[in-house]
Amino acid sequence: MSTLYEITGDYLCLLEMLEDEGNLDPQAFADTLDGIEGEFEIKADNYARIIKELRAESEKYAAEVGRMQKRMETLANNEKRLKQHLYESMKATGKLKFKTDLFSFGIQKNSGIKPMEIIEGVKITKNYMKMVPDNAKIREALESGKKLPFAVLKERGEHLSIR
């Protein structure tokens, strides 16, 4: 059986024969066209079967991805819950830093810039405004010791470090 590429080539050759009417044998043309169309339809059916199988396989994997995504979220939530419980227990017992044979544990301040909160209901002066509050400028003023009625610097949070 010919490939779809070959069948397409044969079909195009037949179309060229139609353009050159002088050398056209009507019976040979009809026989060749019937043979090509039959092969083409068989190939199309085979392609459709493969396409359908590929779609089913793809949908199977999509369902599996969804299942694995849910599993991943469950595991991440369990990790977060266990880490929070350990953090709270360490804070409650006062054991903020220790080592075991396998791990080092410690509660430490978060790094980076201090969290900042814009206080609602208090008007921000124009020199600290863009079209929205200029957080960088407000933070810079607060860090330099300036008191602003509309914003305060907050303490850094803590997190549990396991290495």
Secondary structure, DSSP 8 states (H G I E B T S, - for coil): ---HHHHHHHHHHHHHHHH-GGG--HHHHHHHHHHHHHHHHHHHHHHHHHHHHHHHHHHHHHHHHHHHHHHHHHHHHHHHHHHHHHHHHHHHHT--EEE-SS-EEEEEE--SS--EEE-TTS---GGGBSSSB-HHHHHHHHHTT--BTTEEE----EEEEE-
